[in-house]
């Protein structure tokens, strides 16, 4: 009589427990996430190690880390969970994911994601950067595109996908008057800025656009809640806009706006994709990350130092 296969007694609950320990970095944290006792988590892990015949965790003084064997098995376990979810949910084209992001990231990244996720229906939710993090626990979206490392719940996984570069934009005629690049910071303060605002409790308050020139030192121009409107305003008024390069791409291509290189200004912010593990499959996560990376890959280079034609003569007259 043959020996019974130890995998025959493997339960998916033990695999889920292992993935929870990996996310939380501790038995206690996994127990809190799964709403069981630490003793139950430890027993489940011991059973899984017995079924697989390997040690999965290395226990330290404050945290547990994955063993080398666990690191090798992790992708297979995640794919196993994904396959079961696929069986449960199906691969129908009507499967939907909601993606929350600032408006300028939604415009450039969501279409790239859609091109890689043909079996999904995407719902784009535009939120200011601060509200993306604040609403992560409200279950109104499955994926978030955030600026900077943000504290998401334990059931979410965050992946760094690239840098977002910010720059200064104006009409070509204004850029010419500012003179040869790189422009001195004090020269840009001669012109008003279109600045962002938010509505809080019925009151309009200024928002930080990460411009190296403090808001108190700038001349106040038009105000708006979105960078899209700010850029449109700059095409019609002799005002400057500081914001993400990816948002200005359409205007840069049409040459209705140009980017102005300012001496000492090089503002970049890391972008993260955050996915709810309970609702986003592993292969979907990979496609989303690839789509956002593709969208960000076009705007990392700074503007050319060469000034606009005729800028030298016009600068001398300014």
Secondary structure, 3 states (H helix, E strand, C coil): CCCCCHHHHCCHHHHHHHHHHHHHCCHHHHHHHHCCCHHHHHHHHHHHHHHHCCCCEEECCCCEEECHHHHHHHHHHHHHHHHHHHHHHCCCCCCEEEEEECHHHHHHHHHHHHHHCCCCEEEEEECCHHHHHHCHHHCCCCEEEEECCCCCCCCEEEEEEEEEEEEEEECHHHHHHHCCCCECHHHHCCCEEEEEEEEECCEEEECCCCCCCCHHHCEEEEEECCHHHHHHHHHHCCCEEEEEHHHHHHHHHHCCCEEECECCCCEEEEEEEEEECCCCCHHHHHHHHHHHHHHHCCCCCCCCCCCCCCHHHHHHHC
